[in-house]
Amino acid sequence: MLSTLFEQFIREKRLLKNVTPKTVRWYHQSWGAFTRAVGIPTGIDKPILNQFVMKMRERGLSAVSCNVYICGINSFLSWLHENDHTP
């Protein structure tokens, strides 16, 4: 379900917010980093988000690189909340 919602998020960002192709790639890269770290969860909560950060750090990513991916995922999480997909 989250994968479907992510694709809807991307579609809305492209068509309604007119984000650049580079921004779309960044969202996809962030989602890829997230799913590599935690898989595709059925829901998102604080432990899953903590696991995401810890897995990236364990793989040797710098704090700056982690923050870039976190910002991309935060955009998706904000969209989920704004569109009543999550409390």
Summary of the structure (lengths in Angstrom):
residues: 87
radius of gyration: 12.7
end to end distance: 15.7
largest distance: 36.7
contacts: 217
relative contact order: 0.15
helix: 75%
strand: 0%
